[in-house]
């Protein structure tokens, strides 16, 4: 950089490609948002579909929001994103599994599991629900927002199990954090 262009406090110098001059950019997270499922989902779900962006108890977000349609999430811009999935599950009458997956597509049609979390629920006596939870995360390099998308799947077992959701209290959640440019 020539001249007196020294940026602002906290900024970092960023390359704009081989034929462009570098520029100063903020070093902070440019996008962060958390979503939750709004009600319990019984049995396997591929994908979980009842999502809402958190909007209670002073919940904040940074930057442009993710968009969501029928359980499929679209990134607002290119960049490197950390995606965190936290699944709360319970069973009312069986010993079961709690399986949560972050599932990814690069062509907007064919999906594959990128990360899987697993836990077990042991139901002691069928008189009250037994709980379990799992989490998983994955860092994606999003270069094509039209085709690169994610969804969240829930797997359990034999029918007496649930992914826990609530519109006023965050149980099963997905958090998206844009860490920087691709």
N, C-alpha and C positions, 0 to 999 in steps of 0.2 A: 504494500500500500504506500502510495506516495503522499506527500503533503502532510497536513495536520489532521488527517482523519484517523482518530484513535479510538472510535467507538465510545460506548458508555460503560460505566462500572458494571461488572458481571457479564459482559458480552464476550463471545469467543469469535475467532476468525474462522470463516467457513469457505470452503472451495465451492465455486459455482461451475465447475467443469474445466476442461483443458483450454478452452478459448475465451474464458471470462475471468475478470479480475475477482479476487476473493472479497468477501464482504463481512461486516460485523453482524452477528446474530445473537439473540438472547440465548443463554445457556439453560434456561428453565424449561420445565415440562410445558409443552404447548397444548396438550389436550389430555384430560382425565375425566372419566365418568363411570359411575357405578349403576348397574341395573339390578332388579330383583324380580323373582316370579311372584305373582300377586295372590296365588292360592295354591293349595296342595294339589299335586298331580299323582294319581295312583298308577302303579305299574310302570312299565317301560315307556319312555317318550323319546322319539327321535324325529324332530328336535323338541325341546321344551319350547312352548309358544307363548305362554302368558307372562310376558315381560313388561315392566315399566321402568322408566328412569327414576332413580330415587328422588323424592320430593318432600320428605318430612324431616323434622328435627334439625333444621338448618343445613341440610345436605347441600354441598357445593359441587360445582364442576368447573373445569377449565377448558376454554376453547370451544371448537365446534363439536356438536354432539354426534354420536353414532346414530345411524338410522336402523330401523328394525321392521321386518315384515315377515309374518308367519314363522318366527323363530330364527330367521336368517339376519345376521348383522352385517351392515355395510360400513366400511371405514370412511370418515369424512375427507381424508386427504392421504396422499402417499406418506410414507415414513416407516420408522421402526416402532412397533407397538408391543408392549407387554400386556398379555391378556391373562387374567387370573379368574379361575372358576372355583367357587366355594359352594359345595352341595351339602345341605342338611337333609337327612332322611330319617324316617321312622317306620316301624312295623307294628301293626296292631295284633298280629296273631301268628307270626312265623319268625324263625331265624332266617335272616336274609342278608343280601349284599347291598352295599351302596356303591354304585359305580357312576362316576361323572366323567364325561369326555368333552374336550374341546375338539371340534371337528372342523376341518378346513377344506376349502376348494380354491383352486387357482384358475379354474375355467368356468365357474358359475354353474357347474352341473355335477361333476363327480367329486364326492366328499371322502376324506380319509381322516382317521383319528390322529391328531397331532400330539395330544397328551391325555393321559388317563389317570384318574385317582380312584382308589378302591378302599373300602372299609367293610366291616361286617357288623351286623346287628344280631345280638343274641337275645331272644325273647325268653325271659325266665319263666313266666307262668301264665301268659295270655291275659292277664288282668288289667294291664295298662301298657301304653306304647313304650317300646324300647327305641332308643335314638342312636344314631351314628352320623358321622360326617366325614367328608373327604375334600381335598382341594388339589388343584393342579394348575400349572401355568405354562405358557409358551410365549416365546418372543418371535413375532412375525415381521418380515421385511415386506411391506405392502408397496408395490410398484404399480399396481393396476386396480384402482378402486371399483371398476365395473365388474371385474371377474374374481378378485380375491375376497372371500367372505368367510365368516365363521358362524357356527351354530353350537349349541350345547345339548348333549344327549344325556339322558338318565337311564341307567339300566339297574335292574334290581333282582328279579327272580320270579316268584310264583303268584303274585297278585295281592298280597296283603301288605304291600309296602308303598311308601309315599315319598316324593320329594316335597319338602316343606316350603310353603310360600305364604306371604301375607302382604297386604298393601300398606300397612302402617309400621311394620317391624321387619327389618331385613334378615332373612334366613338364608335361602339359596340366592347367591349373587354372582354377577360377572362384572369385573372391573377392567376397563380399557385405559391404558396410559401410553400416550405417544411420547417416546423417549427422544426422538430426533429425526433428522432427515435420513432418507434411504441412501 
